[in-house]
């Protein structure tokens, strides 16, 4: 994960080289733990928009503040994902995501985050199949198994941008669209500023990557 990734003025995440946005889903509630300067015990609960691409999933807060504007989750770093359908609460996706650790830092200094995406406005029949199909395709194509928390300290550092190699065009063109799900599927890339491309997850290099 990466806290507060770079965004355009309209809230759209600044894309990486080779990144293709698949969908955007507004009206979700996002929970994540272990955020510096977050709420109680570092837990953050915000409403906003989820963006899904062939590389990552990004939550962008509807009411950002100086500590939390967005949360970036590389697909290759997500594991334990599960679709939940509780009887008395809204449908949601929960899971774990490993941190993006700078090359000069030790993995033990960074915690695994638990997250949850709650669909409080409309259905999720478009979002959920696309998310699970995409994350499965990314893993198969890149031949990496989901992260195991117990082995996180010794696991090799996988470049999150390897997921850009995954072909997603066919999946997008044949995606089922649920009329009760307000998810927007991007058949064309959404921003005219797409020539601006990030080349790394590390902020120091990212400042000079345009």
GIMOPE-V851262 format. One line per field, one symbol per residue. phi: phi as a letter, one per 30 degrees, with the letter a starting at -180 (. if undefined). psi: psi as a letter, one per 30 degrees, with the letter a starting at -180 (. if undefined). burial: + if it has 24 or more other C-alpha atoms within 12 Angstrom, else -. A space follows every 10 residues. Layout:
phi=???
psi=???
burial=???
This chain:
phi=.bdhddbddd jddddddidb dcabbdiccc cachceidde hidcbbclbc cbbdcabbcc ddbdbdcbca bcbdddcdai daccbddcbd dacblbbddd cedccceddb cdccbbcccc bjdbdcdddd dddddddddd dchbdeeced cddcddddde dddddddced dddcddcddc cdecccdbdd bdcdddbdca dddddddccd
psi=lkkilkllfg fkkkllkgkj kelkjlhlkk kklhkkgabk hgkkjlkbkk kkafelkkkk kfilafejel kkjkeffklg kkkkilegll klklakkllj kkfglkeffk kkkklkjkjf jlagfeeeee eeeeeeeeee efhklkkkef geffkkjkjf fffffkkfee eefgkkjjfg jgkkkjflkf kfgffjklfl fkeeeffgg.
burial=+++++++--- ++++++++++ ++++++++++ +++++----- ---+++++++ ++++++++++ +------+++ ++++++++++ +--------- ++++++++++ +--------- +++++++++- --++++++++ +++++++++- -+-+-++-+- -+----++++ +++++++++- ++--+----- ++++++---+ ------++++ ++--------
